[in-house]
Amino acid sequence: MIIHKISVLIIDSEPKSLEDINKLLSADPAVCEISSAVDSDKALLILMESNPDLILLEYPLIGKAGEGLIRFIKTKLTGTTLVFVSKSKEHAVHAIRNEVYDYLLKPVLKADLETITNMVFLLKQNNLQSRVNQIIEQSAGENKIRVQTFRGYLILDPEEILFCRADRLYTEVYSTQNRMDVCYVILKKVERILTPLNFLRVSRLHLINMKYIRRIIKNKNTIILSSEGKEYAIKTSKTHIRNLSKIENE
């Protein structure tokens, strides 16, 4: 399964505090990207071109952008988690007024920061999984499907799909171009789309394009798919072999 780590923006005017938080995040396995700004003005410029999963915002704010930066984050970056970082608890009321419910005190402790990053990490994974029902769809008026991969959307012609393999909540799609893409949807949903297009579920893990069947090895419960001179062995069961043989003989 693909793991999606999180990106973090630190906004802090104190060099020592900024350095300490950066070191903690650099050692955190849930974090893949860290950027920083010393005031709200520089932070706003960064956010015009990026969309971090987590923002650690020093409060009170430094810079002309001020409260406008918070409004920008809350309205434009709705998928971003905003956390106030302050020297005193007295600013907690401002956080609540801004509907920011996560708060860290300086100096930031490793355990407290990890609680936040782990929460954002899990939230990111869950958000991806919640989109499963909307990922694969047939294009209107076309015999093609659109799948979402971790690189973006991919348009596939079913004729070019050799087989699909289940990987927990994801599906690996193997194509005739000797390429494999991972899409964010369970195999059962892929099966519903592709079954009317000459595809057959032959095991818990595999959905095959019957167009590319070259041999059926009954004594080994194996189906051989072939394309562009390359063969793929798909293990199945005796029941599926019998059912497939009936289809082949029709």
Steps between C-alpha positions, in 0.01 A plus 500: 500500500625848417572717804447874456721697735415858596643841413546766768543878498656662809432871554723625782695826548738354761804332335561261792137391517488458121816289504380280785162427338670430168730243663207324666306484174804380304520196730127428474427204264154641421647816345642521148528875433574801723493868404529807721429872518599761758181708474146498363597694185759243387265219601224639278735500201586136566135403534416660166696217338464211744241318706661346811317241707601671826584860591668584832420867547675719757252715692484800540559540128799691365466687169252718313285211382397438862153357550452500123735202483274301732193590291685394185589162651151438637322590174744394227686208658209311650689171504788645704528458876594825677674493838588804713843506665550748782705575810193536715159340550345847509473498121292182499182710498609656168550153358147399597355820353672409174362144524851363553481226762857370499753693707869446582707680761861607447741337532318236297543151643563200276208298641253788455612564143483130411142487627413772249694355205360149560147640508553687171668195345205273585255765382674511163483122458131492599413782262656307213307186590172692525532590133497134394137507379572791268827396342418275204231612260420432140543795269170600345467381143844338498616146557769621741535526874659765715695397808673709763855408586742662742636692196158631395230379261569236237277425199507130406359308208370167641640332189848590627451356849648153547388437856433667834633387835355583843722666760279557805312826434686559174513332160808445286418539130738323258488619139625369165765776499687306771385758757340475841295775664344500846150645527310596814213254480431144610504223240129426549410843360738457208334165433156661474630739235704252296295178513267611214816570295623138477676490839472210744573472871712185534612528864477715808795700367464498121268636232615411149431617146391179321623641170858430608457138614752285314499175697317335787710254698233294676727276708669808647186718527681767305394743227766636267442849363718627217566840341789646300691174534483502881308242704331535839403201716183551705426242769135409550283213628358183346153654510611807306687282251181296439288812463751654263515183291120508466516859379777415252293211359183705451 
